[in-house]
């Protein structure tokens, strides 16, 4: 079966750096997405990786290794507003999105 | 309208009642989706539509039906609601390039 694993919950301190890992086993690969979801709101797009390597966008970066079935989302200079759930999703060979259960990130002052 | 709208925002429904959740997008995306999100289970696909006039079943389709008469609208119907259908329902659409998915604000449904 297809599976995406991410930690259920992580805690970090304001101003610090945190890395959220995502491992996947899917039928084929056509891109990996990271979404942010604040409590009570809809998911919003953060980043997209289809080739190996690092994609940087401001304080957020996302890394992909297709051979290892692995990605991470790196958040720098954490702010209280970064408290949210972070969802990893992989597009499989049928172009269907397979979703992880999400990582709840708690930021402490 | 900008993006995706859903109605109602929230609803409390008696078991056995019929309910239609509405979804409209103005981005002219071909593909649309209905997800439910429950604590600890993440997003689960109920039904999808790759283009107007076609629909398909997702991971958890039982008890739900959809139609896609045009590009913009994708309603989800619960024929006879049951308490296990208590959830937050998200409608989404995706562009054809990267398949980037855009979500509506969600409908919080409680079935008693």
Interface residues (C-beta under 8 A of the other chain):
Chain A: X8 X30 X31 X33 X35 X41 X42 X43 X44 X45 X48 X50 X87 X89 X91 X95 X96 X97 X99 X100 X101 X102
Chain B: X40 X41 X42 X43 X44 X45 X90 X98 X99 X100 X101 X102 X103 X104 X105 X106
